[in-house]
């Protein structure tokens, strides 16, 4: 996976994405907020998301991690006019959890850490 690190920073900019930016992606953002390897944001793809994925988010991100394949597909469809999307990886985490649910926290770490290790 080729990740371009923005000039002047050593930290990878990761955008976590789920449907409504209500449970999963804000949990991931919270988990990794103080991680010295990363700068993080979260957003959703649904029209009813508390914070929707924007062009600025995609310009900012080095890597997008979506919770489900359908979230990646929505980003690719909504921003199909762009030929410079950052790499998008799917974590395959179902919408079965509340925010900061211990099982969700463990699952996010289990899925994200191998990706981060591969970047090193």
N, C-alpha and C positions, 0 to 999 in steps of 0.2 A: 504494500500500500504506500503510495507516494503522497506524503503530506508536506506542503510548503509551509514553513514556519514564518510568520510575518516578521519583517525586519524589526530589530530592536527588542525582540522578546524571545525567550527560550521556551516559553510555555505554549502548549498546544491549545488552540481555541476550539472547544467542543460545544456543539449545539445539540442538546437532547430534545427529542421530539416525540410526542404522543398525540392523541386525538384532541382532547380539550385542554391540555396543559393544566390538569387538575390534580392528578395523583402521581403517575409514573415519572414523567419528565421533571416536575418540580422536586420529586424525591431524589432523582439522579443529580440534579443541580445541587441540592442540599448536601448530598454525600460528598461530592467532589469540589464544593465551593472553596475549601481551604487546602486543597491538594496543590502542592507547589509545582507540580508538573503541568497544571492546567489552568486555563481561564474557561469558565463555563456560563452557559445561558440555557434556558429552556423555552419551548414554544409548542404550540399545537397546530394541527392542520385543519381542524373543524372550524366552520364559520362561527361556532359558539365558543371557541377557545378563549380562555381568559387573556391569552397573549398569542397571537397568530404568527406563524413563520413569515418573515418579510424578506425583501430583497437585501435590506441592510444586514439581517442575520446571516444570510448566505454569503454576503461580501465579507463579513467578519470571520466566519467559521473556517477553520482548517479541516474540520471533520464533523459530519453530522451523524448522530447515532439515533436511529428511530426504534421505537418499541416493537412495531409490527411492519410487515411487508407493505401493507396498504398505506402506511404513513410515507414510506419511501416513494411509492407510486404516486401519491398525491403531490408530493413535492416535485417529482419529475414532471408530472402533468401540469401543475400550476406554473412552474417556471421553465417550461419546455423551450421558451425563447432564448434561454441562456445556454451557452456552450461551455460555461466555466463553473458549473456546480462543484462544490467541494465533494470529496469522496463521501458516499452515504453507505453506512453499514447498518444492518438490521440486527437488533438484539433478541428478537423473538420472545418478548415478555408480554403475556396476555393481560388483558384489562380485568384482573381478578383481585386487585388489591387496593387498599386505602393508602393515602399518603403516609410515608415513613413506616409502613407495615414492616416488621422485622424480616418476614419472608421476602418481601419485595426488595428490601435493602440488600439482603444476601444474594438474591438473584441478579440484581443490577451489578453488584461487585463481581460476581462470578462471570458475567457476560462481558463486562467492560475491561477488566484487568488484562485478559489475554490480548485485547486490541491495543491497549496502552503499552504492554510489554513489547509487542511487535513494532511499535514506533521507536523504541529505544535503539 
